Amino acid sequence: LLEAPSVKRTSAPEYTIDDALKELFLERHNVEHYLDTWSNKKNMILQGAPGVGKSFIARRLSYALIGFEDDQKVQTVQFHQSYSYEDFVQGYRPNGSHGFDRKNGTFYEFRNRAINDPSGKYVFIIDEINRGNLSKIFGELMLLIEPDKRDPIWKTRLAYGSEGEPEFYVPENLFILGMMNTADRSLSLVDYALRRRFAFVAMAPLYGSPKFRNHLEGRGVPGDLITRITTGMAELNQTIENDRTNLGPGFQIGHSFFTPEKPVADPEAWYRRVIETEIYPLLEEYWFDAPETADSWRDRLLS
């Protein structure tokens, strides 16, 4: 096993469910449900349409699970078609001297950090988890990340491991959180074996949340415009959901397109800019074979 160095206690501020609720539009029962599901399964995937705030929610759920706003205990990577086992776990890389050295991947290094601090919780976030070749990237980890295999008794030699060196296992204090865009037309099928190892929770648009309205009011957006946003986007999302042939619920448009971080000086200009430069291009992609439908919704939202 690894020889653990002395663990430096975190000086990061505590972070509770109440802290998460101050930043999220979710209700308490939602956050508690997600954390309970994740704690038991060890591995969870947030899936949802563009703009539902998966990345923002993932970070806050991670802090709440850990109990601290400690970025030293959270690691993020993004999968893509060229991402490999060698990037994730271990492999050989050029050393600059016309040779190759074995290098540990991002997950391997982060896993060492978790093993050396068994009393703490660690979160590994994988953005766009469905874009990678999952069986190839995870390799032996497909078995080792299972919640009932998080023990040294399940340790195994890795593909590039040498005889006599410590074998590899995933500790129980390392939690994995994936994110998946349900509107990604190019997404690869999520391996069934991996699906069995993750809990899936759906993120939905929250235009109807009182917290969403409060957020916009706090940024200087007038009430009548907030109503136009919530009503118009609810109607658009209903149309998208009803279009089962080409779209469906997974293509609904999230609320984060309309969550400015700073006060809005000109609300009407801000709203028009969001519709024309963010919502409309998405609608053109959705209805690429029916451009008149995208044009009609743009005009309707701006009227």
Helices and strands as residue ranges (DSSP letters): H 17-23, H 28-41, E 43-48, H 54-66, G 71-73, E 74-78, H 85-88, E 90-94, E 100-104, H 106-115, E 122-127, G 129-131, H 134-138, H 141-144, G 147-149, G 152-154, E 174-181, H 192-195, E 199-203, H 210-218, H 223-242, G 249-251, G 255-258, H 267-274, I 275-279, H 280-286, H 291-302
